[in-house]
Amino acid sequence: MYNNPTPITAKNARGQYQNARLFMNILKAVIVILFGFIEWSVIQSAKEGNTDLNWWVLGLILVILFGTIIFFIIRSIQLK
């Protein structure tokens, strides 16, 4: 079950379902990349003895994450 921003009808059910599935798959991939980067940063900090974090990469990943969410919400509204 998905929580859609628009009502599901017989006309738009297939498109909404495909949109929600694609959204969840892309969101899972972005979150895996985010946690992978955080884990890699922790390992590099432990090896080098510093606490620096590559803020540009983290910011880019977060922009992609929130951009994906916004994109698919807008797409879901357009598919009604």
PDB file of N, CA, C and O in Angstrom, chain B, residues numbered from 101:
ATOM      1  N   MET B 101       0.842  -1.183   0.000  1.00  0.00           N
ATOM      2  CA  MET B 101       0.000   0.000   0.000  1.00  0.00           C
ATOM      3  C   MET B 101       0.884   1.241   0.000  1.00  0.00           C
ATOM      4  O   MET B 101       1.901   1.306   0.690  1.00  0.00           O
ATOM      5  N   TYR B 102       0.476   2.199  -0.774  1.00  0.00           N
ATOM      6  CA  TYR B 102       1.186   3.468  -0.864  1.00  0.00           C
ATOM      7  C   TYR B 102       0.242   4.587  -0.474  1.00  0.00           C
ATOM      8  O   TYR B 102      -0.969   4.494  -0.673  1.00  0.00           O
ATOM      9  N   ASN B 103       0.802   5.631   0.076  1.00  0.00           N
ATOM     10  CA  ASN B 103       0.028   6.810   0.412  1.00  0.00           C
ATOM     11  C   ASN B 103       0.211   7.803  -0.730  1.00  0.00           C
ATOM     12  O   ASN B 103       1.240   8.474  -0.813  1.00  0.00           O
ATOM     13  N   ASN B 104      -0.772   7.896  -1.599  1.00  0.00           N
ATOM     14  CA  ASN B 104      -0.681   8.755  -2.781  1.00  0.00           C
ATOM     15  C   ASN B 104      -1.309  10.106  -2.507  1.00  0.00           C
ATOM     16  O   ASN B 104      -2.287  10.196  -1.765  1.00  0.00           O
ATOM     17  N   PRO B 105      -0.755  11.170  -3.101  1.00  0.00           N
ATOM     18  CA  PRO B 105      -1.333  12.502  -2.888  1.00  0.00           C
ATOM     19  C   PRO B 105      -2.620  12.738  -3.662  1.00  0.00           C
ATOM     20  O   PRO B 105      -3.308  13.732  -3.427  1.00  0.00           O
ATOM     21  N   THR B 106      -2.956  11.840  -4.579  1.00  0.00           N
ATOM     22  CA  THR B 106      -4.189  11.980  -5.351  1.00  0.00           C
ATOM     23  C   THR B 106      -5.025  10.715  -5.198  1.00  0.00           C
ATOM     24  O   THR B 106      -4.481   9.642  -4.937  1.00  0.00           O
ATOM     25  N   PRO B 107      -6.330  10.829  -5.358  1.00  0.00           N
ATOM     26  CA  PRO B 107      -7.176   9.637  -5.262  1.00  0.00           C
ATOM     27  C   PRO B 107      -6.885   8.666  -6.411  1.00  0.00           C
ATOM     28  O   PRO B 107      -6.586   9.080  -7.531  1.00  0.00           O
ATOM     29  N   ILE B 108      -6.977   7.381  -6.112  1.00  0.00           N
ATOM     30  CA  ILE B 108      -6.750   6.343  -7.115  1.00  0.00           C
ATOM     31  C   ILE B 108      -8.092   5.950  -7.721  1.00  0.00           C
ATOM     32  O   ILE B 108      -9.039   5.606  -7.014  1.00  0.00           O
ATOM     33  N   THR B 109      -8.147   6.009  -9.032  1.00  0.00           N
ATOM     34  CA  THR B 109      -9.344   5.596  -9.764  1.00  0.00           C
ATOM     35  C   THR B 109      -8.954   4.452 -10.691  1.00  0.00           C
ATOM     36  O   THR B 109      -7.776   4.115 -10.819  1.00  0.00           O
ATOM     37  N   ALA B 110      -9.938   3.869 -11.324  1.00  0.00           N
ATOM     38  CA  ALA B 110      -9.656   2.785 -12.265  1.00  0.00           C
ATOM     39  C   ALA B 110      -8.840   3.297 -13.458  1.00  0.00           C
ATOM     40  O   ALA B 110      -8.068   2.546 -14.055  1.00  0.00           O
ATOM     41  N   LYS B 111      -9.014   4.562 -13.794  1.00  0.00           N
ATOM     42  CA  LYS B 111      -8.321   5.150 -14.937  1.00  0.00           C
ATOM     43  C   LYS B 111      -6.832   5.384 -14.661  1.00  0.00           C
ATOM     44  O   LYS B 111      -5.999   5.184 -15.545  1.00  0.00           O
ATOM     45  N   ASN B 112      -6.498   5.805 -13.443  1.00  0.00           N
ATOM     46  CA  ASN B 112      -5.108   6.165 -13.156  1.00  0.00           C
ATOM     47  C   ASN B 112      -4.380   5.158 -12.267  1.00  0.00           C
ATOM     48  O   ASN B 112      -3.232   5.394 -11.890  1.00  0.00           O
ATOM     49  N   ALA B 113      -5.014   4.057 -11.932  1.00  0.00           N
ATOM     50  CA  ALA B 113      -4.418   3.104 -10.984  1.00  0.00           C
ATOM     51  C   ALA B 113      -3.100   2.534 -11.484  1.00  0.00           C
ATOM     52  O   ALA B 113      -2.133   2.470 -10.725  1.00  0.00           O
ATOM     53  N   ARG B 114      -3.039   2.125 -12.725  1.00  0.00           N
ATOM     54  CA  ARG B 114      -1.814   1.516 -13.261  1.00  0.00           C
ATOM     55  C   ARG B 114      -0.645   2.510 -13.251  1.00  0.00           C
ATOM     56  O   ARG B 114       0.457   2.176 -12.815  1.00  0.00           O
ATOM     57  N   GLY B 115      -0.893   3.724 -13.731  1.00  0.00           N
ATOM     58  CA  GLY B 115       0.157   4.742 -13.761  1.00  0.00           C
ATOM     59  C   GLY B 115       0.628   5.130 -12.373  1.00  0.00           C
ATOM     60  O   GLY B 115       1.826   5.296 -12.145  1.00  0.00           O
ATOM     61  N   GLN B 116      -0.305   5.276 -11.445  1.00  0.00           N
ATOM     62  CA  GLN B 116       0.055   5.633 -10.070  1.00  0.00           C
ATOM     63  C   GLN B 116       0.864   4.518  -9.416  1.00  0.00           C
ATOM     64  O   GLN B 116       1.829   4.785  -8.700  1.00  0.00           O
ATOM     65  N   TYR B 117       0.474   3.275  -9.658  1.00  0.00           N
ATOM     66  CA  TYR B 117       1.187   2.148  -9.077  1.00  0.00           C
ATOM     67  C   TYR B 117       2.607   2.066  -9.631  1.00  0.00           C
ATOM     68  O   TYR B 117       3.560   1.871  -8.876  1.00  0.00           O
ATOM     69  N   GLN B 118       2.751   2.214 -10.944  1.00  0.00           N
ATOM     70  CA  GLN B 118       4.086   2.180 -11.545  1.00  0.00           C
ATOM     71  C   GLN B 118       4.944   3.338 -11.047  1.00  0.00           C
ATOM     72  O   GLN B 118       6.137   3.168 -10.795  1.00  0.00           O
ATOM     73  N   ASN B 119       4.343   4.506 -10.907  1.00  0.00           N
ATOM     74  CA  ASN B 119       5.067   5.669 -10.395  1.00  0.00           C
ATOM     75  C   ASN B 119       5.542   5.424  -8.961  1.00  0.00           C
ATOM     76  O   ASN B 119       6.680   5.743  -8.618  1.00  0.00           O
ATOM     77  N   ALA B 120       4.680   4.866  -8.141  1.00  0.00           N
ATOM     78  CA  ALA B 120       5.042   4.601  -6.742  1.00  0.00           C
ATOM     79  C   ALA B 120       6.144   3.546  -6.648  1.00  0.00           C
ATOM     80  O   ALA B 120       7.058   3.680  -5.834  1.00  0.00           O
ATOM     81  N   ARG B 121       6.068   2.510  -7.462  1.00  0.00           N
ATOM     82  CA  ARG B 121       7.112   1.475  -7.449  1.00  0.00           C
ATOM     83  C   ARG B 121       8.460   2.036  -7.888  1.00  0.00           C
ATOM     84  O   ARG B 121       9.483   1.760  -7.261  1.00  0.00           O
ATOM     85  N   LEU B 122       8.464   2.821  -8.961  1.00  0.00           N
ATOM     86  CA  LEU B 122       9.698   3.434  -9.445  1.00  0.00           C
ATOM     87  C   LEU B 122      10.271   4.382  -8.394  1.00  0.00           C
ATOM     88  O   LEU B 122      11.481   4.414  -8.167  1.00  0.00           O
ATOM     89  N   PHE B 123       9.400   5.145  -7.763  1.00  0.00           N
ATOM     90  CA  PHE B 123       9.826   6.059  -6.699  1.00  0.00           C
ATOM     91  C   PHE B 123      10.506   5.302  -5.563  1.00  0.00           C
ATOM     92  O   PHE B 123      11.576   5.702  -5.103  1.00  0.00           O
ATOM     93  N   MET B 124       9.901   4.228  -5.115  1.00  0.00           N
ATOM     94  CA  MET B 124      10.480   3.461  -4.010  1.00  0.00           C
ATOM     95  C   MET B 124      11.818   2.846  -4.401  1.00  0.00           C
ATOM     96  O   MET B 124      12.743   2.827  -3.590  1.00  0.00           O
ATOM     97  N   ASN B 125      11.937   2.346  -5.621  1.00  0.00           N
ATOM     98  CA  ASN B 125      13.201   1.757  -6.059  1.00  0.00           C
ATOM     99  C   ASN B 125      14.319   2.792  -6.147  1.00  0.00           C
ATOM    100  O   ASN B 125      15.438   2.535  -5.704  1.00  0.00           O
ATOM    101  N   ILE B 126      14.026   3.950  -6.711  1.00  0.00           N
ATOM    102  CA  ILE B 126      15.042   5.002  -6.807  1.00  0.00           C
ATOM    103  C   ILE B 126      15.388   5.532  -5.427  1.00  0.00           C
ATOM    104  O   ILE B 126      16.558   5.777  -5.135  1.00  0.00           O
ATOM    105  N   LEU B 127      14.390   5.714  -4.576  1.00  0.00           N
ATOM    106  CA  LEU B 127      14.639   6.203  -3.225  1.00  0.00           C
ATOM    107  C   LEU B 127      15.516   5.238  -2.435  1.00  0.00           C
ATOM    108  O   LEU B 127      16.413   5.669  -1.710  1.00  0.00           O
ATOM    109  N   LYS B 128      15.266   3.940  -2.567  1.00  0.00           N
ATOM    110  CA  LYS B 128      16.113   2.950  -1.893  1.00  0.00           C
ATOM    111  C   LYS B 128      17.553   3.043  -2.374  1.00  0.00           C
ATOM    112  O   LYS B 128      18.481   2.968  -1.569  1.00  0.00           O
ATOM    113  N   ALA B 129      17.748   3.204  -3.673  1.00  0.00           N
ATOM    114  CA  ALA B 129      19.100   3.297  -4.225  1.00  0.00           C
ATOM    115  C   ALA B 129      19.823   4.536  -3.713  1.00  0.00           C
ATOM    116  O   ALA B 129      21.001   4.463  -3.361  1.00  0.00           O
ATOM    117  N   VAL B 130      19.136   5.664  -3.669  1.00  0.00           N
ATOM    118  CA  VAL B 130      19.763   6.904  -3.184  1.00  0.00           C
ATOM    119  C   VAL B 130      20.107   6.784  -1.701  1.00  0.00           C
ATOM    120  O   VAL B 130      21.161   7.258  -1.275  1.00  0.00           O
ATOM    121  N   ILE B 131      19.248   6.168  -0.923  1.00  0.00           N
ATOM    122  CA  ILE B 131      19.519   6.000   0.507  1.00  0.00           C
ATOM    123  C   ILE B 131      20.702   5.058   0.730  1.00  0.00           C
ATOM    124  O   ILE B 131      21.513   5.287   1.628  1.00  0.00           O
ATOM    125  N   VAL B 132      20.807   4.008  -0.074  1.00  0.00           N
ATOM    126  CA  VAL B 132      21.957   3.108   0.027  1.00  0.00           C
ATOM    127  C   VAL B 132      23.243   3.866  -0.294  1.00  0.00           C
ATOM    128  O   VAL B 132      24.252   3.696   0.391  1.00  0.00           O
ATOM    129  N   ILE B 133      23.213   4.695  -1.326  1.00  0.00           N
ATOM    130  CA  ILE B 133      24.386   5.500  -1.668  1.00  0.00           C
ATOM    131  C   ILE B 133      24.720   6.464  -0.531  1.00  0.00           C
ATOM    132  O   ILE B 133      25.892   6.637  -0.196  1.00  0.00           O
ATOM    133  N   LEU B 134      23.714   7.088   0.062  1.00  0.00           N
ATOM    134  CA  LEU B 134      23.934   8.012   1.178  1.00  0.00           C
ATOM    135  C   LEU B 134      24.594   7.306   2.353  1.00  0.00           C
ATOM    136  O   LEU B 134      25.585   7.800   2.891  1.00  0.00           O
ATOM    137  N   PHE B 135      24.066   6.170   2.756  1.00  0.00           N
ATOM    138  CA  PHE B 135      24.650   5.450   3.886  1.00  0.00           C
ATOM    139  C   PHE B 135      26.017   4.874   3.533  1.00  0.00           C
ATOM    140  O   PHE B 135      26.892   4.790   4.396  1.00  0.00           O
ATOM    141  N   GLY B 136      26.212   4.479   2.286  1.00  0.00           N
ATOM    142  CA  GLY B 136      27.524   4.018   1.855  1.00  0.00           C
ATOM    143  C   GLY B 136      28.556   5.128   1.954  1.00  0.00           C
ATOM    144  O   GLY B 136      29.679   4.896   2.402  1.00  0.00           O
ATOM    145  N   PHE B 137      28.182   6.332   1.538  1.00  0.00           N
ATOM    146  CA  PHE B 137      29.100   7.471   1.641  1.00  0.00           C
ATOM    147  C   PHE B 137      29.420   7.789   3.096  1.00  0.00           C
ATOM    148  O   PHE B 137      30.571   8.063   3.437  1.00  0.00           O
ATOM    149  N   ILE B 138      28.406   7.752   3.951  1.00  0.00           N
ATOM    150  CA  ILE B 138      28.646   8.029   5.374  1.00  0.00           C
ATOM    151  C   ILE B 138      29.579   6.984   5.967  1.00  0.00           C
ATOM    152  O   ILE B 138      30.495   7.324   6.717  1.00  0.00           O
ATOM    153  N   GLU B 139      29.358   5.729   5.642  1.00  0.00           N
ATOM    154  CA  GLU B 139      30.216   4.657   6.148  1.00  0.00           C
ATOM    155  C   GLU B 139      31.640   4.813   5.635  1.00  0.00           C
ATOM    156  O   GLU B 139      32.596   4.655   6.395  1.00  0.00           O
ATOM    157  N   TRP B 140      31.787   5.119   4.361  1.00  0.00           N
ATOM    158  CA  TRP B 140      33.111   5.334   3.781  1.00  0.00           C
ATOM    159  C   TRP B 140      33.813   6.505   4.468  1.00  0.00           C
ATOM    160  O   TRP B 140      35.013   6.442   4.739  1.00  0.00           O
ATOM    161  N   SER B 141      33.060   7.576   4.751  1.00  0.00           N
ATOM    162  CA  SER B 141      33.637   8.743   5.429  1.00  0.00           C
ATOM    163  C   SER B 141      34.106   8.393   6.834  1.00  0.00           C
ATOM    164  O   SER B 141      35.157   8.866   7.268  1.00  0.00           O
ATOM    165  N   VAL B 142      33.352   7.582   7.542  1.00  0.00           N
ATOM    166  CA  VAL B 142      33.744   7.173   8.889  1.00  0.00           C
ATOM    167  C   VAL B 142      35.024   6.339   8.831  1.00  0.00           C
ATOM    168  O   VAL B 142      35.925   6.525   9.648  1.00  0.00           O
ATOM    169  N   ILE B 143      35.104   5.430   7.878  1.00  0.00           N
ATOM    170  CA  ILE B 143      36.300   4.593   7.740  1.00  0.00           C
ATOM    171  C   ILE B 143      37.514   5.448   7.383  1.00  0.00           C
ATOM    172  O   ILE B 143      38.592   5.251   7.944  1.00  0.00           O
ATOM    173  N   GLN B 144      37.354   6.391   6.458  1.00  0.00           N
ATOM    174  CA  GLN B 144      38.466   7.262   6.076  1.00  0.00           C
ATOM    175  C   GLN B 144      38.905   8.139   7.243  1.00  0.00           C
ATOM    176  O   GLN B 144      40.099   8.376   7.423  1.00  0.00           O
ATOM    177  N   SER B 145      37.962   8.617   8.028  1.00  0.00           N
ATOM    178  CA  SER B 145      38.304   9.429   9.197  1.00  0.00           C
ATOM    179  C   SER B 145      39.084   8.614  10.214  1.00  0.00           C
ATOM    180  O   SER B 145      40.023   9.120  10.828  1.00  0.00           O
ATOM    181  N   ALA B 146      38.705   7.360  10.396  1.00  0.00           N
ATOM    182  CA  ALA B 146      39.417   6.501  11.349  1.00  0.00           C
ATOM    183  C   ALA B 146      40.823   6.194  10.847  1.00  0.00           C
ATOM    184  O   ALA B 146      41.761   6.143  11.642  1.00  0.00           O
ATOM    185  N   LYS B 147      40.985   5.990   9.547  1.00  0.00           N
ATOM    186  CA  LYS B 147      42.306   5.700   8.987  1.00  0.00           C
ATOM    187  C   LYS B 147      43.237   6.903   9.078  1.00  0.00           C
ATOM    188  O   LYS B 147      44.397   6.765   9.466  1.00  0.00           O
ATOM    189  N   GLU B 148      42.737   8.069   8.726  1.00  0.00           N
ATOM    190  CA  GLU B 148      43.559   9.269   8.635  1.00  0.00           C
ATOM    191  C   GLU B 148      43.633  10.050   9.940  1.00  0.00           C
ATOM    192  O   GLU B 148      44.510  10.900  10.099  1.00  0.00           O
ATOM    193  N   GLY B 149      42.746   9.782  10.858  1.00  0.00           N
ATOM    194  CA  GLY B 149      42.758  10.461  12.149  1.00  0.00           C
ATOM    195  C   GLY B 149      42.168  11.857  12.121  1.00  0.00           C
ATOM    196  O   GLY B 149      42.389  12.632  13.051  1.00  0.00           O
ATOM    197  N   ASN B 150      41.425  12.199  11.084  1.00  0.00           N
ATOM    198  CA  ASN B 150      40.766  13.500  11.055  1.00  0.00           C
ATOM    199  C   ASN B 150      39.257  13.325  11.073  1.00  0.00           C
ATOM    200  O   ASN B 150      38.743  12.217  10.921  1.00  0.00           O
ATOM    201  N   THR B 151      38.565  14.426  11.260  1.00  0.00           N
ATOM    202  CA  THR B 151      37.105  14.357  11.327  1.00  0.00           C
ATOM    203  C   THR B 151      36.462  15.135  10.189  1.00  0.00           C
ATOM    204  O   THR B 151      35.300  15.531  10.285  1.00  0.00           O
ATOM    205  N   ASP B 152      37.204  15.356   9.119  1.00  0.00           N
ATOM    206  CA  ASP B 152      36.658  16.092   7.985  1.00  0.00           C
ATOM    207  C   ASP B 152      35.650  15.239   7.228  1.00  0.00           C
ATOM    208  O   ASP B 152      35.808  14.027   7.083  1.00  0.00           O
ATOM    209  N   LEU B 153      34.617  15.910   6.755  1.00  0.00           N
ATOM    210  CA  LEU B 153      33.594  15.256   5.953  1.00  0.00           C
ATOM    211  C   LEU B 153      33.485  16.023   4.648  1.00  0.00           C
ATOM    212  O   LEU B 153      33.465  17.254   4.652  1.00  0.00           O
ATOM    213  N   ASN B 154      33.415  15.326   3.558  1.00  0.00           N
ATOM    214  CA  ASN B 154      33.293  15.978   2.262  1.00  0.00           C
ATOM    215  C   ASN B 154      31.867  16.522   2.137  1.00  0.00           C
ATOM    216  O   ASN B 154      30.956  15.815   1.707  1.00  0.00           O
ATOM    217  N   TRP B 155      31.693  17.772   2.513  1.00  0.00           N
ATOM    218  CA  TRP B 155      30.364  18.374   2.570  1.00  0.00           C
ATOM    219  C   TRP B 155      29.744  18.541   1.191  1.00  0.00           C
ATOM    220  O   TRP B 155      28.520  18.526   1.063  1.00  0.00           O
ATOM    221  N   TRP B 156      30.566  18.698   0.154  1.00  0.00           N
ATOM    222  CA  TRP B 156      30.016  18.840  -1.194  1.00  0.00           C
ATOM    223  C   TRP B 156      29.317  17.566  -1.639  1.00  0.00           C
ATOM    224  O   TRP B 156      28.219  17.612  -2.195  1.00  0.00           O
ATOM    225  N   VAL B 157      29.949  16.442  -1.398  1.00  0.00           N
ATOM    226  CA  VAL B 157      29.357  15.161  -1.809  1.00  0.00           C
ATOM    227  C   VAL B 157      28.104  14.886  -0.987  1.00  0.00           C
ATOM    228  O   VAL B 157      27.080  14.474  -1.532  1.00  0.00           O
ATOM    229  N   LEU B 158      28.182  15.111   0.319  1.00  0.00           N
ATOM    230  CA  LEU B 158      27.013  14.894   1.175  1.00  0.00           C
ATOM    231  C   LEU B 158      25.863  15.800   0.756  1.00  0.00           C
ATOM    232  O   LEU B 158      24.717  15.357   0.679  1.00  0.00           O
ATOM    233  N   GLY B 159      26.161  17.054   0.487  1.00  0.00           N
ATOM    234  CA  GLY B 159      25.126  17.987   0.037  1.00  0.00           C
ATOM    235  C   GLY B 159      24.510  17.566  -1.284  1.00  0.00           C
ATOM    236  O   GLY B 159      23.298  17.671  -1.471  1.00  0.00           O
ATOM    237  N   LEU B 160      25.345  17.090  -2.204  1.00  0.00           N
ATOM    238  CA  LEU B 160      24.845  16.627  -3.495  1.00  0.00           C
ATOM    239  C   LEU B 160      23.919  15.424  -3.327  1.00  0.00           C
ATOM    240  O   LEU B 160      22.863  15.356  -3.957  1.00  0.00           O
ATOM    241  N   ILE B 161      24.311  14.486  -2.486  1.00  0.00           N
ATOM    242  CA  ILE B 161      23.472  13.308  -2.256  1.00  0.00           C
ATOM    243  C   ILE B 161      22.136  13.707  -1.634  1.00  0.00           C
ATOM    244  O   ILE B 161      21.094  13.167  -2.007  1.00  0.00           O
ATOM    245  N   LEU B 162      22.159  14.644  -0.692  1.00  0.00           N
ATOM    246  CA  LEU B 162      20.917  15.087  -0.065  1.00  0.00           C
ATOM    247  C   LEU B 162      20.028  15.851  -1.051  1.00  0.00           C
ATOM    248  O   LEU B 162      18.806  15.715  -1.012  1.00  0.00           O
ATOM    249  N   VAL B 163      20.628  16.646  -1.927  1.00  0.00           N
ATOM    250  CA  VAL B 163      19.842  17.341  -2.953  1.00  0.00           C
ATOM    251  C   VAL B 163      19.190  16.324  -3.884  1.00  0.00           C
ATOM    252  O   VAL B 163      18.025  16.475  -4.250  1.00  0.00           O
ATOM    253  N   ILE B 164      19.929  15.297  -4.267  1.00  0.00           N
ATOM    254  CA  ILE B 164      19.357  14.239  -5.108  1.00  0.00           C
ATOM    255  C   ILE B 164      18.224  13.533  -4.374  1.00  0.00           C
ATOM    256  O   ILE B 164      17.188  13.239  -4.972  1.00  0.00           O
ATOM    257  N   LEU B 165      18.409  13.258  -3.086  1.00  0.00           N
ATOM    258  CA  LEU B 165      17.374  12.586  -2.290  1.00  0.00           C
ATOM    259  C   LEU B 165      16.090  13.401  -2.250  1.00  0.00           C
ATOM    260  O   LEU B 165      15.018  12.889  -2.572  1.00  0.00           O
ATOM    261  N   PHE B 166      16.192  14.660  -1.858  1.00  0.00           N
ATOM    262  CA  PHE B 166      14.993  15.484  -1.755  1.00  0.00           C
ATOM    263  C   PHE B 166      14.439  15.849  -3.124  1.00  0.00           C
ATOM    264  O   PHE B 166      13.228  16.010  -3.278  1.00  0.00           O
ATOM    265  N   GLY B 167      15.310  15.982  -4.118  1.00  0.00           N
ATOM    266  CA  GLY B 167      14.847  16.225  -5.484  1.00  0.00           C
ATOM    267  C   GLY B 167      14.026  15.067  -6.011  1.00  0.00           C
ATOM    268  O   GLY B 167      13.018  15.266  -6.690  1.00  0.00           O
ATOM    269  N   THR B 168      14.461  13.854  -5.695  1.00  0.00           N
ATOM    270  CA  THR B 168      13.713  12.657  -6.104  1.00  0.00           C
ATOM    271  C   THR B 168      12.326  12.650  -5.475  1.00  0.00           C
ATOM    272  O   THR B 168      11.334  12.364  -6.145  1.00  0.00           O
ATOM    273  N   ILE B 169      12.263  12.961  -4.211  1.00  0.00           N
ATOM    274  CA  ILE B 169      10.970  12.982  -3.515  1.00  0.00           C
ATOM    275  C   ILE B 169      10.043  14.012  -4.138  1.00  0.00           C
ATOM    276  O   ILE B 169       8.881  13.716  -4.419  1.00  0.00           O
ATOM    277  N   ILE B 170      10.547  15.212  -4.354  1.00  0.00           N
ATOM    278  CA  ILE B 170       9.724  16.280  -4.929  1.00  0.00           C
ATOM    279  C   ILE B 170       9.298  15.923  -6.356  1.00  0.00           C
ATOM    280  O   ILE B 170       8.144  16.133  -6.730  1.00  0.00           O
ATOM    281  N   PHE B 171      10.229  15.383  -7.155  1.00  0.00           N
ATOM    282  CA  PHE B 171       9.916  15.005  -8.528  1.00  0.00           C
ATOM    283  C   PHE B 171       8.768  14.006  -8.586  1.00  0.00           C
ATOM    284  O   PHE B 171       7.841  14.169  -9.379  1.00  0.00           O
ATOM    285  N   PHE B 172       8.824  12.980  -7.753  1.00  0.00           N
ATOM    286  CA  PHE B 172       7.796  11.940  -7.826  1.00  0.00           C
ATOM    287  C   PHE B 172       6.466  12.388  -7.223  1.00  0.00           C
ATOM    288  O   PHE B 172       5.418  11.878  -7.619  1.00  0.00           O
ATOM    289  N   ILE B 173       6.479  13.313  -6.291  1.00  0.00           N
ATOM    290  CA  ILE B 173       5.214  13.861  -5.794  1.00  0.00           C
ATOM    291  C   ILE B 173       4.545  14.660  -6.904  1.00  0.00           C
ATOM    292  O   ILE B 173       3.346  14.519  -7.144  1.00  0.00           O
ATOM    293  N   ILE B 174       5.331  15.503  -7.581  1.00  0.00           N
ATOM    294  CA  ILE B 174       4.776  16.289  -8.686  1.00  0.00           C
ATOM    295  C   ILE B 174       4.287  15.362  -9.803  1.00  0.00           C
ATOM    296  O   ILE B 174       3.223  15.590 -10.377  1.00  0.00           O
ATOM    297  N   ARG B 175       5.052  14.331 -10.108  1.00  0.00           N
ATOM    298  CA  ARG B 175       4.664  13.376 -11.155  1.00  0.00           C
ATOM    299  C   ARG B 175       3.373  12.656 -10.789  1.00  0.00           C
ATOM    300  O   ARG B 175       2.528  12.418 -11.652  1.00  0.00           O
ATOM    301  N   SER B 176       3.216  12.310  -9.517  1.00  0.00           N
ATOM    302  CA  SER B 176       2.003  11.640  -9.079  1.00  0.00           C
ATOM    303  C   SER B 176       0.784  12.550  -9.220  1.00  0.00           C
ATOM    304  O   SER B 176      -0.298  12.103  -9.599  1.00  0.00           O
ATOM    305  N   ILE B 177       0.974  13.817  -8.912  1.00  0.00           N
ATOM    306  CA  ILE B 177      -0.125  14.777  -9.056  1.00  0.00           C
ATOM    307  C   ILE B 177      -0.494  14.949 -10.521  1.00  0.00           C
ATOM    308  O   ILE B 177      -1.672  15.088 -10.848  1.00  0.00           O
ATOM    309  N   GLN B 178       0.503  14.943 -11.412  1.00  0.00           N
ATOM    310  CA  GLN B 178       0.243  15.088 -12.847  1.00  0.00           C
ATOM    311  C   GLN B 178      -0.432  13.860 -13.431  1.00  0.00           C
ATOM    312  O   GLN B 178      -1.145  13.974 -14.427  1.00  0.00           O
ATOM    313  N   LEU B 179      -0.230  12.695 -12.843  1.00  0.00           N
ATOM    314  CA  LEU B 179      -0.834  11.466 -13.373  1.00  0.00           C
ATOM    315  C   LEU B 179      -2.298  11.283 -12.978  1.00  0.00           C
ATOM    316  O   LEU B 179      -2.923  10.308 -13.393  1.00  0.00           O
ATOM    317  N   LYS B 180      -2.849  12.182 -12.199  1.00  0.00           N
ATOM    318  CA  LYS B 180      -4.242  12.002 -11.790  1.00  0.00           C
ATOM    319  C   LYS B 180      -5.135  12.190 -12.944  1.00  0.00           C
ATOM    320  O   LYS B 180      -6.353  12.080 -12.806  1.00  0.00           O
TER     321      LYS B 180
END
